[in-house]
Amino acid sequence: MDGETGVAAGELYRRHRHPAPFHRLRLCAIVNRSMANARTQGKKASPMRTFRIALAQTNPTVGDLDGNTARILRYMDKARAAGADLVAFPELAITGYPPEDLLFKAQFIEENRKRLDEIVRRAKGIAAVVGFVDANSDIYNAAAVIHDGKLVDVYHKMFLPNYGVFDEDRYFRAGRECPVYVIDGVHVGVNICEDIWYAVGPTAVQREGGAEVIISINGSPYYAGKRGFRERMVGTRASDNQLIVAYVNMAGGQDELIFDGGSMVFDQKGEVIARARQFQEDMLVLDLDVEGVLRERLHQPRPRKEHLPEHGIGELKRIVVSAKPSSRSRPPLPTRAVQPLDDMAEVYQALVVGTRDYVRKNGFKRVVIGLSGGIDSSLTCCVAVDALGKRNVVGVGMPSRYSSEGSGTDARALADALGIRFMVIPIEQAFTAYLETLSESFRGTQPNVAEENIQARIRGNILMALSNKFGWLVLSTGNKSELSIGYSTLYGDMAGGFAVLKDVPKTLAYRLAAWRNEHGSPRSPVPKSVLVKPPSPELRADQRTEEERVPYRIMDPILKAYVEEDRTFEDIVGMGYDAETVHRVLRWVDKNEYKRRQAPPGVKITPRAFGRDRRMPITNGYHKA
């Protein structure tokens, strides 16, 4: 194995992608463009060069080093059998992403490295790029570059995200090198997730170093609308640098985060040429027309006139792994067409995958759901059945003196349609006992929210009792709108181990339920009456949610503006909403942070979810509504 080192460097300023602010960035050295041109001079014409890659989008579990390693080895064997020259795995594929404070455990770091050693030994006859944690006086989010049973080099992630759900500055040191590897005669740059989002970043530097293909390994979480944003960015990076970008992403759920897979390859013109499936493990195998990169650069010489800054300190390595193109014979690959999901299907699938992986990865087999006959519990139950199968979902109806006959009928109709076990446990006797117990303490007062919440807490107690007795995980059913304004009961309907709809606004819940009625099996599990009747917790006579609060069609856009976009009171009123209504909604949000802090984790599907994303102080005297 030969090596070359360049000697220029860069101290760059570049605006980071939304929502992060400007950052002062130190980039690695930039080699002279002549290194790339030298390969094309004085050579005779040769057959078209192709480079067969495999993008293995695995579903790791954080901390399951043995299981994650076994997955990597299994997909490596599949890639080798498919004749791949190189197989790439997601960011931190060995440890799972994000490992969070496991990274403070020295033994965890050491054992992750031992698993890498095992992978290296098994990587005979193929090159591989594998995400892991490297340790060298500090720790790094790293990519191992492996070839034919040997560790060639390690790339360290340069741009560490520290916004939204990301917290990488807490754990890692940033890298400073941008290597270019010659693998089977192809110049390959490797970078990790956030690195690809920078126009002036490792990809541009590696292009200057002669890279024809960029392997970008990712643990990029999902939210609604991100796929299109991500694809536009990667396509732009490919066309601006006139190279092929192979983007491999993680799949599956990890606590609140969902990784949507959807690995993809863009050619040198910025056009997507292949996609993997979304929300599931998959391996995309593709022959890359590397000669097309040179043709594009000859016909579009614009980048020759573009120069990156060359100031500061840094180093770029050029490592020749195998200079000659692969001579192996292999049959052509079959045609493979994967179409992306539509918007509603994406969100629904994210909820299914998040629920399935949270339940399974935490060792549960069955779940239990309180079925009220309302939209939220109905949608939660559909998601659970699609995630776990009908035999692993139990519904419980818990009627009280205020429960309508229609609610009970709707709950049973849903359970029958889905084919799940349905239990009915009335709470009237327990409610009466509570009222008698508290009668002296409550003497002289009028019934209010206290008596209402007693019913919710009795139901929470019953569900938790069933959980304790049978080992079922309780799925809570509250939605983002209710959680935002505190229209929920601590230790009542908020009780549970996982909140499927925690990041789903009420209006979206209706749309998802209607979508589910038109798709999947069985069709139309949610009774039509559930979709049209006014929402009500039925904790007192003739109770209607929207009469007590604000209609959801008005409240949800206000909540989005305030919670997800941080718009001011004046901004929201300027959008056309009544000032008093906006004031009420914003005050409800502000004063209920203490409740949200005690809510179970749930699936993130919006750009800004409660919990990992939005971190507000509980004790807070700043209110501008």
C-alpha positions in Angstrom: 0.0 0.0 0.0 1.5 3.3 -1.1 0.7 6.7 0.4 1.0 10.4 -0.7 0.5 13.5 1.4 -0.5 16.9 0.2 0.7 20.1 2.0 -1.9 22.9 1.7 -4.6 23.8 4.2 -7.8 25.8 4.7 -9.5 28.0 7.3 -13.0 28.5 5.9 -16.1 30.4 6.8 -19.3 28.8 5.5 -22.9 29.1 6.4 -24.2 25.8 7.7 -27.5 24.4 6.5 -30.6 25.5 8.3 -31.2 25.6 11.2 -27.6 25.8 12.4 -25.9 29.2 12.6 -22.6 30.3 11.0 -19.7 28.3 12.0 -15.9 28.9 11.8 -14.6 25.8 10.2 -11.1 24.3 9.9 -10.8 22.2 6.8 -8.0 19.9 5.7 -5.3 20.4 3.1 -6.1 20.8 -0.5 -3.9 19.1 -3.1 -3.3 20.6 -6.5 -5.8 19.8 -9.2 -2.9 18.5 -11.3 -3.0 15.3 -9.3 -6.4 14.5 -10.7 -5.5 15.5 -14.2 -2.2 13.5 -14.3 -4.2 10.3 -14.4 -5.8 11.2 -17.7 -2.7 12.3 -19.6 -0.6 10.1 -21.9 -2.9 7.0 -21.6 -4.4 4.9 -24.3 -8.1 4.5 -24.5 -9.4 1.7 -22.3 -12.7 -0.1 -21.8 -15.3 1.7 -19.7 -14.5 1.5 -16.1 -17.2 0.4 -13.7 -17.1 0.2 -10.0 -19.6 -2.0 -8.3 -20.8 -0.7 -4.9 -23.2 -2.1 -2.3 -24.9 0.2 0.1 -26.0 -1.8 3.2 -28.6 0.2 5.2 -28.7 -1.8 8.4 -30.9 -1.4 11.4 -28.5 -1.5 14.4 -29.5 -1.4 18.1 -27.5 1.0 20.2 -25.1 -0.9 22.4 -25.7 -4.3 20.8 -22.2 -4.7 19.6 -22.5 -8.4 18.9 -25.8 -8.1 17.1 -24.7 -5.1 15.0 -21.4 -6.8 14.1 -23.3 -9.9 13.0 -25.5 -7.7 10.7 -22.5 -6.1 9.2 -20.8 -9.5 8.5 -24.0 -10.9 7.0 -24.4 -8.0 4.6 -20.7 -8.0 3.8 -21.1 -11.7 2.7 -24.1 -10.7 0.6 -22.2 -7.9 -1.1 -19.3 -10.1 -1.8 -21.6 -12.7 -3.3 -23.1 -9.9 -5.5 -19.6 -9.1 -6.9 -19.3 -5.8 -5.2 -15.9 -4.0 -5.2 -16.9 -2.0 -2.1 -19.7 -2.2 0.5 -20.6 0.7 2.7 -22.4 0.7 6.1 -24.1 3.5 8.0 -22.6 5.9 10.5 -21.6 4.2 13.8 -22.9 0.9 12.4 -21.0 -1.0 15.1 -22.2 0.9 18.1 -25.6 2.0 16.8 -26.6 5.7 16.6 -26.7 7.8 18.7 -24.8 6.0 21.5 -25.0 9.0 23.8 -23.3 8.6 27.2 -22.2 5.1 26.5 -19.4 7.0 24.9 -18.2 7.9 28.4 -17.5 4.2 29.1 -13.9 3.3 28.1 -14.8 -0.4 28.0 -17.6 0.3 25.5 -15.1 2.1 23.2 -12.6 -0.7 23.5 -15.1 -3.4 22.8 -16.4 -1.5 19.7 -12.8 -1.5 18.4 -12.5 -5.3 19.0 -15.6 -5.8 16.8 -14.0 -3.7 14.1 -11.0 -6.0 14.2 -13.2 -8.9 13.7 -14.9 -7.2 10.7 -11.5 -6.4 9.2 -10.4 -10.0 9.4 -13.6 -11.2 7.7 -13.4 -8.6 4.8 -11.5 -10.9 2.4 -11.9 -10.1 -1.3 -13.8 -6.9 -0.8 -13.4 -3.3 0.3 -15.6 -1.9 3.1 -16.4 1.4 4.8 -17.7 0.8 8.3 -18.8 3.4 10.9 -17.4 3.0 14.4 -15.9 5.0 17.3 -12.2 5.5 17.0 -10.0 6.3 20.0 -6.6 8.1 19.7 -5.9 10.4 22.6 -9.6 11.4 22.2 -12.6 9.8 20.5 -13.9 10.3 17.0 -17.0 9.5 15.0 -15.1 7.5 12.4 -15.3 5.4 9.2 -12.9 2.5 8.8 -11.7 1.9 5.3 -11.0 -1.8 4.9 -9.6 -3.7 1.9 -9.1 -7.5 1.6 -8.7 -8.2 5.3 -6.6 -5.1 6.1 -7.4 -1.8 7.8 -6.3 0.7 5.2 -7.1 3.9 7.0 -9.6 5.7 9.3 -11.5 8.8 8.4 -12.7 11.1 11.2 -15.9 13.1 10.9 -15.1 16.8 10.5 -18.4 18.5 11.1 -20.1 17.6 14.4 -23.8 18.6 14.5 -24.8 20.2 17.8 -28.4 21.3 17.2 -31.9 19.8 17.2 -31.6 16.1 18.2 -27.8 16.1 17.7 -25.2 16.5 20.5 -22.0 15.3 19.0 -19.8 18.1 20.4 -20.5 16.6 23.8 -18.6 13.4 22.8 -16.3 13.7 19.8 -13.3 15.6 18.5 -13.6 16.8 15.0 -11.3 15.3 12.3 -8.9 17.4 10.1 -8.0 15.1 7.2 -9.7 14.5 3.9 -8.2 11.3 2.4 -8.7 10.2 -1.1 -8.4 6.4 -1.6 -7.5 4.7 -4.9 -9.5 1.5 -4.8 -9.5 -0.7 -7.9 -8.3 2.3 -9.9 -11.1 4.5 -8.7 -10.5 7.6 -6.6 -12.9 7.4 -3.7 -13.6 10.0 -1.0 -15.2 9.0 2.3 -17.1 11.3 4.6 -19.7 11.0 7.3 -23.3 12.4 7.5 -23.0 16.1 8.4 -19.9 16.5 6.3 -21.9 16.2 3.0 -24.2 19.1 4.0 -21.4 21.7 3.6 -20.8 23.1 0.1 -17.3 24.1 1.1 -16.4 20.9 3.0 -14.8 17.5 2.7 -16.6 16.7 -0.6 -15.2 19.8 -2.3 -11.8 19.2 -0.9 -11.8 15.5 -2.0 -12.9 16.5 -5.4 -9.9 18.8 -5.6 -7.9 15.7 -4.6 -9.2 13.8 -7.6 -12.2 12.0 -6.1 -14.6 10.5 -8.6 -16.9 8.8 -6.1 -17.9 10.0 -2.6 -19.1 7.4 -0.1 -21.2 9.2 2.4 -22.2 7.1 5.5 -25.1 8.4 7.5 -27.3 8.2 10.6 -29.8 10.8 9.3 -33.1 10.8 11.3 -36.4 11.2 9.6 -39.0 14.0 9.9 -41.8 14.7 7.4 -40.4 16.5 4.4 -36.8 15.7 5.0 -36.4 13.2 2.2 -36.9 15.8 -0.5 -34.7 18.3 1.2 -32.0 15.7 1.6 -32.2 14.6 -2.0 -31.9 18.1 -3.3 -28.8 18.7 -1.2 -27.0 15.5 -2.2 -27.9 16.1 -5.9 -26.5 19.6 -5.6 -23.3 18.3 -4.0 -22.9 15.8 -6.8 -23.4 18.2 -9.7 -21.4 21.1 -8.2 -18.4 18.7 -7.8 -19.0 16.6 -10.9 -18.7 13.3 -9.1 -20.9 10.4 -8.0 -22.3 10.5 -4.5 -23.3 7.2 -2.9 -25.3 8.0 0.2 -26.0 5.2 2.6 -28.4 5.8 5.5 -29.4 3.9 8.6 -32.8 2.3 8.9 -35.1 1.6 11.9 -36.0 3.1 15.2 -33.9 4.2 18.2 -35.9 5.6 21.1 -37.6 8.7 19.7 -35.6 8.8 16.4 -36.5 7.0 13.2 -34.0 6.4 10.5 -35.7 6.1 7.1 -33.1 4.4 5.1 -33.7 5.5 1.5 -30.0 5.1 0.6 -29.4 6.7 -2.9 -26.8 7.3 -5.6 -26.5 10.5 -7.6 -24.5 10.8 -10.7 -22.1 13.6 -11.7 -25.0 15.6 -13.2 -26.9 15.5 -9.9 -29.5 13.0 -11.0 -30.6 10.2 -8.8 -29.8 6.9 -10.5 -30.8 4.4 -7.8 -32.7 4.3 -4.5 -33.0 1.7 -1.7 -36.3 1.1 0.2 -37.4 3.3 3.0 -37.8 2.4 6.6 -36.3 -1.1 6.3 -33.1 -2.9 6.0 -32.0 -3.2 2.4 -28.9 -3.5 0.2 -28.6 -1.4 -2.9 -26.0 -2.8 -5.4 -25.1 -0.7 -8.4 -22.4 -0.5 -11.1 -21.1 3.0 -11.3 -20.0 4.5 -14.7 -16.8 6.1 -13.4 -15.8 7.2 -16.9 -18.9 9.4 -17.0 -17.3 11.6 -14.3 -14.4 12.4 -16.5 -16.6 13.1 -19.5 -18.7 15.5 -17.5 -15.6 17.3 -16.3 -14.2 17.6 -19.8 -17.5 19.0 -21.1 -18.2 21.3 -18.1 -14.8 22.8 -17.1 -16.3 25.5 -14.8 -14.7 24.0 -11.6 -11.3 24.6 -13.1 -11.7 28.3 -12.3 -13.0 27.7 -8.8 -10.4 27.6 -6.1 -10.8 26.8 -2.4 -9.0 28.9 0.2 -5.6 27.6 1.1 -4.7 29.0 4.5 -4.3 27.4 7.9 -3.2 24.0 8.9 -4.3 20.5 7.7 -3.4 17.5 5.7 -4.8 15.6 2.8 -3.7 12.0 2.2 -3.8 10.1 -1.0 -3.7 6.4 -0.3 -3.3 3.9 -3.2 -5.0 0.7 -2.1 -5.3 -1.0 -5.5 -4.4 0.9 -8.6 -5.6 -1.5 -11.2 -9.3 -1.8 -12.0 -11.0 -5.0 -10.9 -10.6 -7.9 -13.4 -13.3 -10.1 -11.9 -16.1 -11.2 -14.2 -19.6 -10.8 -13.0 -23.0 -11.0 -14.6 -24.9 -7.7 -15.0 -27.2 -6.6 -12.2 -31.0 -6.9 -12.6 -33.0 -3.8 -13.0 -34.3 -2.4 -9.7 -36.8 0.4 -9.4 -37.8 1.8 -6.0 -40.2 4.6 -5.8 -40.3 6.8 -2.7 -43.4 6.8 -0.5 -45.9 9.6 -0.6 -46.0 12.0 2.3 -48.8 10.3 4.3 -47.4 6.9 3.8 -44.0 8.1 5.0 -45.4 9.4 8.3 -47.5 6.3 8.9 -44.6 4.0 8.2 -42.4 6.1 10.5 -44.9 5.5 13.3 -45.0 1.8 12.6 -41.2 1.4 12.5 -40.7 3.5 15.6 -43.3 1.5 17.6 -42.0 -1.9 16.4 -38.4 -1.2 17.1 -39.0 0.5 20.5 -41.1 -2.5 21.6 -38.8 -5.2 20.2 -35.5 -3.7 21.0 -36.5 -3.2 24.6 -37.5 -6.8 25.0 -41.3 -6.6 25.0 -43.5 -8.9 23.0 -47.0 -7.4 23.5 -48.6 -4.1 24.1 -51.8 -2.9 25.8 -53.8 0.2 24.8 -56.8 1.9 26.4 -59.4 2.0 23.7 -61.9 4.9 24.2 -63.6 4.9 20.8 -61.8 8.2 19.9 -59.5 9.0 17.1 -56.2 8.9 19.0 -56.6 5.4 20.6 -58.0 4.1 17.3 -55.0 5.3 15.3 -52.6 4.1 18.0 -54.1 0.7 17.8 -53.9 0.5 14.0 -50.2 1.5 14.2 -49.5 -1.1 16.9 -51.2 -3.9 14.9 -49.3 -3.0 11.8 -46.1 -2.9 13.7 -46.4 -6.0 15.9 -49.3 -8.2 14.6 -52.8 -8.6 16.0 -51.8 -11.3 18.4 -49.5 -9.0 20.2 -51.9 -6.1 20.8 -54.5 -6.0 23.6 -57.2 -3.3 23.7 -59.0 -2.4 26.9 -62.3 -0.5 27.2 -62.8 1.2 30.5 -66.3 2.8 30.5 -67.4 5.2 33.2 -70.8 6.9 34.0 -70.0 9.5 31.4 -69.0 7.1 28.6 -71.4 7.3 25.6 -72.8 4.1 24.1 -71.3 5.1 20.7 -67.8 5.2 22.2 -68.0 1.7 23.5 -69.5 0.4 20.2 -66.7 2.2 18.2 -64.0 0.7 20.4 -65.3 -2.8 20.0 -65.8 -2.4 16.2 -62.2 -1.3 15.8 -60.9 -4.3 17.9 -63.1 -6.7 15.9 -61.9 -5.2 12.6 -58.2 -5.5 13.6 -58.7 -9.0 15.1 -57.2 -8.1 18.5 -58.2 -9.2 22.0 -60.5 -6.8 23.6 -61.2 -6.5 27.3 -63.8 -4.4 29.1 -63.1 -3.3 32.6 -65.6 -0.8 33.9 -64.3 1.9 36.3 -67.5 3.0 37.9 -67.0 1.0 41.1 -63.4 2.4 41.6 -64.6 5.9 40.7 -67.4 5.7 43.3 -64.9 4.5 45.9 -62.6 7.4 45.2 -65.4 9.9 45.5 -66.5 8.4 48.8 -62.9 8.4 50.1 -62.5 12.1 49.2 -66.0 13.2 50.2 -64.9 14.8 53.5 -61.9 16.5 52.0 -64.0 17.8 49.0 -66.9 18.9 51.1 -68.3 22.3 50.2 -66.7 22.3 46.7 -68.2 21.9 43.3 -67.0 19.1 41.0 -64.2 20.2 38.6 -61.1 18.9 36.9 -60.1 17.0 40.1 -63.1 14.6 39.7 -62.5 14.4 35.9 -58.8 13.4 36.3 -59.6 10.8 39.0 -61.2 8.8 36.1 -58.2 9.2 33.9 -55.9 8.1 36.7 -58.0 5.0 37.4 -57.7 4.0 33.8 -53.9 4.6 33.9 -53.7 2.4 37.0 -55.6 -0.4 35.4 -53.4 -0.4 32.3 -50.3 -0.4 34.5 -51.6 -3.2 36.5 -52.1 -5.3 33.4 -48.6 -4.3 32.3 -47.1 -5.5 35.6 -49.1 -8.7 35.6 -48.5 -9.8 32.0 -45.4 -8.0 30.9 -47.3 -5.9 28.3 -45.9 -2.5 27.4 -48.5 0.3 27.8 -48.8 2.5 24.7 -50.2 5.9 25.7 -52.4 7.6 23.1 -52.1 11.4 23.6 -51.2 13.6 20.6 -48.9 16.5 20.1 -51.7 19.1 20.2 -52.9 17.9 23.6 -49.4 17.6 25.0 -48.6 21.1 23.8 -51.4 22.8 25.8 -51.4 20.4 28.8 -54.8 18.9 27.8 -53.8 15.6 29.4 -53.6 14.0 32.8 -50.3 13.2 34.6 -50.4 9.6 35.8 -53.6 9.1 33.8 -53.8 9.1 30.0 -50.1 10.2 30.0 -49.2 6.9 31.8 -47.3 4.4 29.6 -44.0 3.2 28.2 -44.2 4.7 24.7 -46.3 7.5 23.2 -46.9 6.6 19.5 -48.6 10.0 18.7 -46.5 12.2 20.8 -45.3 14.2 17.8 -48.6 13.9 15.8 -50.9 17.0 15.8 -54.6 16.3 16.2 -55.5 17.4 12.7 -52.8 15.1 11.3 -54.2 12.2 13.4 -57.5 12.4 11.5 -55.7 12.5 8.2 -53.6 9.5 9.1 -56.6 7.5 10.3 -58.4 8.2 7.0 -55.3 7.2 5.1 -55.0 4.0 7.0 -58.7 3.2 6.2 -57.7 3.3 2.5 -54.5 1.3 2.7 -53.1 -1.8 4.4 -55.0 -4.8 5.7 -57.6 -4.9 6.9 -59.2 -1.9 5.1 -61.3 0.6 7.0 -60.6 -0.6 10.6 -61.5 2.9 12.0 -65.3 3.3 12.1 -66.5 6.3 10.1 -68.2 7.7 13.2 -64.8 8.1 14.9 -63.7 10.3 12.0 -66.7 12.6 12.3 -67.8 12.9 15.9 -66.6 15.8 18.0 -63.6 14.9 20.2 -64.3 14.4 23.9 -62.5 12.8 26.8 -66.0 12.0 28.3 -65.0 12.8 31.9 -68.2 14.8 32.6 -71.6 15.1 31.0 -71.8 16.5 27.5 -68.1 17.4 27.4 -66.7 18.7 24.1 -62.9 19.3 23.8 -63.2 22.1 21.3 -65.7 24.0 23.3 -63.3 24.0 26.3 -60.3 24.9 24.3 -59.7 26.1 20.7 -60.8 24.3 17.5 -57.9 22.1 16.4 -58.0 23.5 12.8 -57.1 26.9 14.4 -54.9 25.7 17.2 -52.6 23.3 15.3 -51.2 26.0 12.9 -50.6 28.3 16.0 -48.8 25.5 17.8 -46.7 24.8 14.7 -45.7 28.4 14.5 -44.8 28.7 18.2 -43.4 25.2 19.0 -41.7 24.3 15.8 -40.8 27.6 14.3 -40.3 29.8 17.4 -42.4 32.6 16.0 -43.4 35.5 18.3 -46.8 36.4 19.5 -46.8 39.3 17.1 -45.7 37.1 14.2 -48.6 34.7 14.8 -51.2 37.4 15.2 -49.8 38.8 11.9 -50.6 35.5 10.3 -54.3 36.4 10.7 -55.1 34.7 14.1 -57.2 36.4 16.8 -54.9 37.9 19.4 -56.8 36.6 22.4 -56.8 33.1 21.0 -53.0 33.2 20.3 -52.4 34.5 23.8 -54.4 31.6 25.4 -52.6 28.9 23.3 -49.1 30.3 23.9 -49.8 30.5 27.7 -51.0 27.0 27.8 -47.8 25.8 26.0 -45.6 27.8 28.4 -47.1 26.7 31.6 -47.2 22.9 30.9 -43.5 22.2 30.3 -43.5 20.3 33.7 -46.1 17.9 32.3 -44.2 17.3 29.0 -41.0 16.6 30.9 -42.8 13.6 32.6 -44.3 12.2 29.4 -43.0 8.9 27.9 -40.8 9.0 24.8 -42.5 8.9 21.4 -41.9 8.9 17.7 -40.4 12.1 16.2 -42.1 12.9 12.9 -41.9 16.8 12.8 -38.9 19.0 12.4 -39.1 19.9 16.0 -40.4 17.5 18.6 -40.8 17.8 22.3 -37.9 16.2 24.2 -34.7 15.9 22.3 -35.5 18.8 20.0 -37.2 21.4 22.1 -35.5 21.9 25.4 -37.3 24.5 27.5 -36.7 25.2 31.2 -39.5 24.2 33.5 -38.9 27.1 35.9 -39.2 30.0 33.4 -40.2 33.6 34.0 -39.9 34.7 30.3 -43.4 35.0 28.7 -44.1 37.3 25.9 -47.7 36.3 25.0 
